[in-house]
Amino acid sequence: MPYSTKQQQAILNCLKARRDEPMSAADLAAELRCSGHPVGLATVYRQMEKLEAAGRIHKVNTEEGAYFQYCTHPEGDGKQDCLLLKCESCGRILHLDCTQLQPLYEHLLREHHFAVDHRRTLFSGLCEACAEKEREHGDK
């Protein structure tokens, strides 16, 4: 990202500090105001679009609305190994670096002429802790 404003850097730093916790734009604006960086909601949305286009953050669309999460790949490294997992029980979204799905992506492109956007693909299931709780309670 060649040019970064103070507001954009404050947004990125906030998301980076809470990298394991996706945030809505409203939550992010409130957090920034509390930390002494007053930023309007329209500015947050505008900066999020730029950060997403630059590959610095993920935008996760859920039934509850859009959430944003810091991407741990260094800027400009060209990696396409991002994988997002959402726990259906606790709602946590995990950001992983994993190359194991690359053969599936290639198959879908080659055989079905469909290019998966890995940065916006969200897999749903149960995290380890929630799956263990369900096993203990005999729910599944």
ZIFENDA-V743474 format. One record per residue. RES is the residue in one small letter. PSI is psi as a letter, one per 40 degrees, with the letter a starting at -180 (NA if undefined). Layout:
RES	PSI
RES	PSI
This chain:
m	h
p	d
y	h
s	h
t	i
k	d
q	d
q	d
q	d
a	d
i	d
l	d
n	d
c	d
l	d
k	d
a	d
r	f
r	d
d	e
e	h
p	i
m	i
s	i
a	d
a	d
d	d
l	d
a	d
a	d
e	d
l	d
r	d
c	d
s	e
g	e
h	g
p	h
v	h
g	i
l	d
a	d
t	d
v	d
y	d
r	d
q	d
m	d
e	d
k	d
l	d
e	d
a	d
a	e
g	e
r	d
i	i
h	i
k	h
v	h
n	h
t	i
e	d
e	e
g	a
a	h
y	i
f	i
q	h
y	h
c	h
t	e
h	h
p	i
e	h
g	e
d	e
g	e
k	i
q	f
d	e
c	i
l	h
l	h
l	h
k	h
c	h
e	e
s	d
c	e
g	e
r	i
i	h
l	h
h	h
l	i
d	h
c	h
t	e
q	d
l	e
q	d
p	d
l	d
y	d
e	d
h	d
l	d
l	d
r	d
e	d
h	e
h	f
f	h
a	h
v	h
d	g
h	d
r	e
r	e
t	h
l	h
f	h
s	i
g	a
l	h
c	i
e	d
a	d
c	d
a	d
e	d
k	d
e	d
r	d
e	d
h	e
g	f
d	d
k	NA
